[in-house]
Amino acid sequence: MTKCWLPTLGLYLVLTILLKHVSAQDTVDLYIKYFQPNPAMTDSDSFIAVQLELGVDLQGAATLEGPQNYTLKLYLSTDDIIDPASDYELNTVPASFSQIEETHEFTESGFLDLSGTGLGIPALHLDASTEKYCGATYIGVFVDNGGGIYETHVENNWNAQPLKIVCPGDIFSITDVSVDLGTYQTELFPSASTPVTLNAKICFMDSTRDFLPEGENNYRIRLFMHTHSDFLTGSPLEVTQPGGPIFPVGVSPLDSLYNSQVVLLDGMRMTISGDKFAADNMYTHLIVHVDVSTDSATLDDIRGNNFRAIPIVVSGFLPTQQVDYQVLEFDVDQDTILADGSFLP
């Protein structure tokens, strides 16, 4: 299984927070007492509500003195263990709770209610490096005192809960692409059609649905020539042989895929129409592109997961400029050698 996706979302936190302030010589245990987001978020939602409580154990300290700063950060994670070093930190407003300073004395373990404090998260644009957080993922909270107070336990400073992020945009991603031009064939010839063999892995990554219904759409794989590797910029030229492979409804190898399921295309035969491009167009890449057949612009090009570019050489020869290589003479000065490759005297 492969995780793939990306969203634009805004989050808003409704917080019930338990804080603690101590003298520098005291020890305490700051912990996440309760953390619960809404179970799902779609592209039409403008916020999600998160209930959060922080607890403090005085560990025998007589009082907690302030002011002290406590930092709360939110993360997206692929599992339920929050690791600030590797998980994706959400850009919060304010950037953290380090700006919240409260002067408060506790004579026993307690909490401070900050329910009215909003922690907003502006529009979040996940790119190709963070698409793994689309779909079923985790949102976690991490609390830290910045080292100002010695804590007896740090393993309870975080908590993570499941969250489904519905990401509009790319329906497929394509990876592990290779194109075989044929035996001893290393370049394309303009004005000449070239049969090719395509190998690739295609992942269904539309997080708006769990299953790709059979016969719902025509899915297609197309070939383009381009002067660079980015399909989303410039003017790529389609060189797919007319008529294929646009898969008729109900017979596509991409039908009936589940969310995050991968299908292997092994040895798919396609043809590059060389009569569509000339040798002097400075093409450097062949691009393999997968999407849904449509007459209008498709959302499937939002993040660029659905294409891969392969460096290619376009020959300067035209088919009318044929070259015939011949072996005119071949001779050796020894007709016997030893098995180890040395010559007999």
N, C-alpha and C positions, 0 to 999 in steps of 0.2 A: 504494500500500500504506500501511496505517496501523498503527502500533504501539500496542497497548493492553493493560494488565494490572496486577496488583497481588498481592503475597504477604505471608505471615507466615513469617519464616524466622530460624534461628539459625545463626551461623557460628562455627567454631572454627579457629584457625590453628595449625598445627605449623610452627614457624619454625626455619630454619637461617640465621643472620644473620651478615653480615660487617660489622663496625663499624670506625670509625677515629677516632682522637683526635689532635689536633695542637695545637701552639702557635698562638697567634693570628696570628703573622706567617707561618706556613706556608701553603702552598696544596696542596689535594688534589682528587681527583675521586671523589666518592661515587656509586656506580651500582648499579642492580639487575642482579645477575648471573644470577639464575634465579628465575622466578616461575611457578608452575603450580598452578591449582586443579583439583579434579575437574570433569569436563565438564558435569555437570548436578546440579540439586538439585530435589527434589520436596517437596511439602508434608508428606510423612511423614518426611523426613530431619531430624535434630536438629543436624547439623553438616556442614560440608564440610572436607576437609583441604587446606591450601594449603602447598606447599613454597616457601620464599623464601630467597634468599641475596643479601646485599648485599656488594658488592666495594669496595675502596678502592685507589686509585692514589696513592702518596705524592707524585708529581710532583717528585721530587728531594729532598723533605724528609728530614732525617736521622732524626728520630724522630717518633712520635706520642705526645703526652702527654695525660693525662686528669685528672679526669673530663670528659666531654663528653656533652651530651644530643643524641639523635637521634630525630626524630619520624617514625613510620611511620603512614600513614593509608590506609584502603581506600575506594574509590569505586566506584559503579556508573556506567557510561557507555554511551551508545548507539553508540559507535564505539571504536576501539582507541587513541585518543589521550586521555590523561587530562588534564583541565583542572580544577584545584581550584576555579576561579572559577565554573564552570558545572555540573560533574558532581555527583552526589549522594553526599555523604560519609556513610559508614556509621558508626553510633554504636557505637564499640568500647569494650571494657572491658579495661584502662583506656582512657580517651578517646584516648590515643596512647601512643607509646613514650617520651614525654618523661620519664616517671618512671624509666626504666631508665638508671641511671648506672653506668658501668663505668670503673675506673681500669686502664689497660692501655697499655703502651708497645710500639710496633712499630718495628722497625729496617728493615723492608721492607714492601711491600704484603702485607696478610694479611687474616684474618677472625677473627671471634669467634663461637663456636657458642653460640647461645641456643635450642637445640632444645626445651628444657623450658619455655620461656616461652609461656604461652597468651595469645592475643589473641582474646577472646570477643566475639561480636556478639549482643546480645540480640534478642528478637523484633522484627522489622522490619515495620512496617505502612506500606505504600505507599498514598498517597491519590491523588485524581484528578490532582494535579499531577505525580506521579511514576510513574504507571501505565505510562509508556513503557518502564520497565525490566523489565517482565514479559516472559516469553517469551525469545527469543534476545537476549542483551545481553552486556556485558563487565564483568568485575570487574578493577579495577586497583589497584596499590599505588603510593604516592608517598612518597619519603623526603626529608627535609629536615633540615638541621643548625641551622635557626633563625637563620642569618646569623652564627653564631659563628666560622665558618671560611670563608675565601674558597675557592670551588670554581671550577675552570677550565672545567668543563662542567656545565650544569644540565639539558641536554636528555635526559640518560640517567638522570635521577632517578626515572623512572616506568616502569611496564610494565603492559600490560593483556592479559588472556586471555579467550577466549570463555566464557560461562557461560549456561546455560539455567535460568531461574527459572520454575518451574511455579506458577502463581498460582490458587488456588481462588477461586470467587466468580463475578463477572459473566460471563455467556456472551456478551452483546452490549453494545455501546455504541451510542448513537444521537446524531447531531449534525446540524447544519444543518436543523433542523426548522422547517417553516412550515405553517400551517393556513389555508386559504382558506374563509371562511364563505359565499362567493358574491358575485355582483355587487352592489355598493353595500351589502353586509351587513357591519356592524361590531360587532354585539353578538348575544348569545344571548337567546332568549326562553324563560322557564320554561314547563313543560307543553307545549312544542312541540318536535317532532323537527326537527333541523337537519342537512341533508346538508352535509358538508365535504369538501374535497380536501386530502390530506396529502402533503407532500414531506419526505423525510428521507434521511440516509445512515446505514446500519446496518453496524457492523463486528463480525465474529465474532472474539471475543477470549478464548476459553477456551484457556489455555495448557496444559491437561492433554492436549490432542490437537491434531494438526496439520490435521485435516479434519473437517468436519461431515457425517456420513453422511446420505445421502438416506433419508427415511422413518423416521428414528429417533425423532423426537419431533413433537408438535404445537407449532408456534410461534405466538405470538399477539401482536398489537398492540392495546392497549386505550387508552381515553380516560377521564380522570378530571377531576372538578372539585375544586378545593382552595382553601382560604382563604389559602394562601401557596405558595411555589415549591418547597418541599422535600417530595417524595413520601414520604420515609422518616420523617417526623414528622407527628403529627396524624392525622386520619381523612379521607383523600381518598375521594371518592364516585365509583364507577365509573358512567359514563354511556354506555358503549359500547352501540350498538344490539344486542340479543340476536342471536346467531348469527354475528357477524362483527366484525373479521376474525380468527377462529381458523382457521389454515390446516390443512387435513387432512394427515395423514401422507403424505409423498411429493410434495406439490404446493406446499409453502411456497417463496416466493421466497428464503428464507434457507437452503434446503437446498443441500448440496454446496459450501459455502463453505470456503475454505482459511483457516488461521490468519492473522489480520490482514487478510483480504480484506474489501473494502467493497462493499456492494450499494446501489444508488440506488433508492429508492422515489419514483417520479415520477408524481404525479397519482392516488394511491390514494384511492378513494372510500370514505368512512365516514359513519356517521350518529350524531349525538349525540341521545340520548334525553332530551328536555327534561322529560318527565313524571317524571323521577327527582329533580329538584331544584326548589326554590322560589326566588322572587326575593329573599327575605329571609334566605338562608343566608350572605350575605356572601362568596360565591365570587369570587375575583380571578384565578385561573389555570386554564387548561386544560392538563392534563399528558398527554403522549404517552408510553406505557410499552410496552416490548418485553420479552418473557420466554418461558419454556417453560411450556406448559400443564401444570398439576399441581394436585392437590387438597391438597398440603401446602405448607409454606413453602419457597420456592425460594431457592437461594444467589444468585440473580441480582440480588438487591437489596442485596448486601453493601456495595458502594462507590458506588452511585448513578450509574453510567455509563449505565444502561439506561433513563433517562427524561429528558425535557426539559419544562420548564414555560413556557407562553406566557401573558402577561398577556391577560385577556379581560374584556369588559364584559357583565354580565348585566342585561338591561333590567328596569325596574320594572313594565313593562306586562305584563298577562296577555293571552293570545290573545282573551279575551272583551272586553277593553278595546281595541277597535279604533279606530284613528284614520285618517281619510280626508282627505288633503291635496288641495285643488283650486286650480287657477289661475282666479281670478274675473275678473281684468282684466289686460291687457297692452297697453301702448301705447308708442310712441316719438314724439319731437317732431321727428325728422329722418328722411327716407326715403332720403337720399343722403349718403354720406361719401366722402372721398378714400381712396386705397389706403393712405396712410400713417396713416390713422386720424383725420385732422382733418376738421372739418365744413366744408361749403361755406358761404359767406356768405349 
